[in-house]
Amino acid sequence: MYTLYYSPGTASMVVHLALLEIGAPHQLRLVDFDADAQHDPDYLKLNPRGVVPTLVIDGRAYFESAALLMLLAERHPEAQLAPAPGTPERAAWYQWIVFLSNTLMSTYRLWFYPAELGTAEHAPEVRAAIQQKIEGVWDQLDAQLAEHGPYLLGAKFSGADLLLTMLMRWSRNMPRPVDQWPALKRLADLVRARPSWKKLYAIEGLTEW
C-alpha cells in the first residue's frame, strides 16, 4: 500500500496519475496549502522542504515527483510506464524525464514563486526572461513531437508523457498557453483522454484544463 501526500493540481499530480495507471492500492493524504499544512512539523519530518509530493513506501518517505515517477515505473513494469531496461527507448525515457525536471519544473518555480528570487513581484524584464525560457522549451518539445511523436518516445505512450502533460497544464494562465503549439496540444489531448486523467480530475476536484 502506497500513501501519497498531495495537493490538487500541483507536482503531486504526476505521481497520482502514475498510481492510477498502475492500479496499485494506495491512499491519499491531502496537504492543505490554504492551512499551511505543508509546514506542519509532522509533515516536515516526511518532507523537509515542505512541498508535495511525498510518497510513503513501506514506512519510508520519498519525494521529488520525477524521481517518484521513475521509482513507480520500475516497481511496476507490467504497467509499461517505461520501456524495457537496457533498450534505447529506456535511455530516451530517462533523458526526457530529467530534461523536463531540470528545465521546466525548475523554471516554473521562478515564475510562480518570485520570492525565491528575493522579491515579492517580478520586475517586467525578469518576468519576460522567465517566460521566454519556458516558451523556448515548448518550441524544442513541439519540434520533437512534430517529427517523432505523437508521444515523447514516438508511437507509444509512457510515464514521461504524464509528466509533460502536467507541466503543460501549468501554462494555462500564462500569456501564451501551451495549447498554441500544435504538436504539444495533440499530445495533451491524447493524455487527457486517458482514464487515469479523468479519474484524477474527479478525485482531486479539478475542472480547468
N, C-alpha and C positions, 0 to 999 in steps of 0.2 A: 504493500500500500504506500503510495506516494502522498505527501502533503505539500501542496503548493500555496505559498503566501503570495497574494496577488492584489492588484488594484485594477479596475476595469480600464481596458484600452491602453495600458502602459506597456512597458517592456516585458511584463509577465505574460502578455498575450501570446507570444510565440511558444512559450512553454506549455501554456494551457492548450493551445492548438495541437501541439505535438502529443500531449497526453490523450486528447480526444481522437487523434488519428490512430494512435496505438491501441486505444481501447483498454488501457491498463487501469485497474482500480486506483482511485485517487480521491483525496478530499481537498476541499478548498478552504483557505482561511483568508478572509478579507482583511486587508490592511487599509484602514480608513484614513486616507490622506487628509480629509477635512478635519479629522480629530487629531491629526499629527501622530497617528498611531505608529508611523514608521520610525519615530524617535522614542517610542516607549522602551524603557530599559530591557524588558523581556525580549522585545523584538531585536534590539541591538545586539543581544547575545547571539542571535542567529545570523544576523547580517549587520556587521559593524558599520557599514556605510549608510544604513538606514534607507535602503532603496528596495524595490522589488525587481525581479522575483527572488524568492528563496524557495528552494526545493529540498524537503527533508526526505532522505533515503536511509532506511534502517537506523533511524535515530540521529543521523548526522546531517547537518545543514550545508547546502551548497548554493552558490549564487553565480551571477553573470549569465544573462539569457542565452547568448550564443554558445557558451560552454555547456549549459544545461540541454540545449537542443542537441548538441553533438553527443552528450552523455546518453540521452534517452534513445537516440538513433542507434547507438552502439549496444545498449542494453536490450533493445527490441528490434533485431534485424528483420524479423518477419513483417514488420510494418513498412519496410522499404522506404524509410525516410532518408536513407543514404545508400549510395551504390555499394557494391561489394568491396571489402577491403582489398588493397593491392591493385585495384584497377585504375586506369587513367581517369575514369569518371569520379572515383573516390577522391583522387588528388584535386580535381577541379572543384569538387564539393567543399573540401576544406578551404580551398582558395577563396571561394565566393563568400563563405560564411565569415572568414577572417576579414576579408575586404569590406563587407557590409558593417561589421562591428567596428573596424578601425576608422573607416571613413564616415559613413552616415551616422552611426549611433553617437560617436564622439562629437561630431559637428552639431548634431541636433541638440545636444545638451547645451552648447553655447547659444543656440538660437532660442531655446525655451527658458534657459536659466542664466540671464545676463549677470546675476550675482557671482557666478563662477569666474567672470572676468573682472570682478571687483566694482560693478556698477549696478545701480537699480534699473537702468534702462540703456539699451544700446545707443551709441551715437549713430547717426544715419550712415556714415561711411563704414562702420563696423557691421551694422545690420546688412548692408548691401554686400559686403565681402563674404559674410557667412552664407547669405542667400546664393551668391554666385558659386561658392564651393559646393553647396548641396545640388544646385542645378547642373554643375559640371559632372557630378556623379550620375545624375539622371541621364545626361547626354551619353555618357560612356555605357551605361547599362542598356539604354534604349538601342544603341547601335549593336551591342552584343546580342540582344534578344531579336532584333530585326534580322540579323544574319544567321543566328544559330538557334533561335527559340523554337517553340514559344516559351519554354522554361529555361532557367539558367543553365541547366545541363543538356538542353536540346529538346528532344521529343518527350522526355519522361519527367514527371513531377518529382520533386524531392523536398526535404525539410528546408533547404535553402530558400525555396520559393515562399514558404510560410514567413520566414524572417524578412525577406524583401517586401512582401505584401504588407506586413505590419508597419514597416518603415515608410512605405508609400502612403499608407493611411494617415500617418502623422503630418503629411504635407497638405492635407485637405483645406486648411485655412491659411496657407502661405500665399504670397502674391501670385505665384504660378504653381498651382497644384499639379501633381504628377500625372493626372489623367490627360494632361495636354501632350504627353509623349505617347504616340500610338502603340508601340510595341510593349511598353510598360503597362498601358491600360489593358491591352489584351491579356497579359499575364495576370493582372489584378482581377479581371473578370473571371478567368478560369479558376483562380484560387477561391474567390468569393462564392463561387457556385458549389464548392465542396461542402459536404455535410458537416464537417468539423467547423467550418467558418460560421455556418448558420446556427449550429448548436451553441457555439461560444457566444454569439450575439444574444441568443435567448438567455443563457445563463448569466452573462455579465450585464445584461440590460442595455446593450449598445444599440444605437439607432443610426448614427451618422456613418457614412462611408466607412 
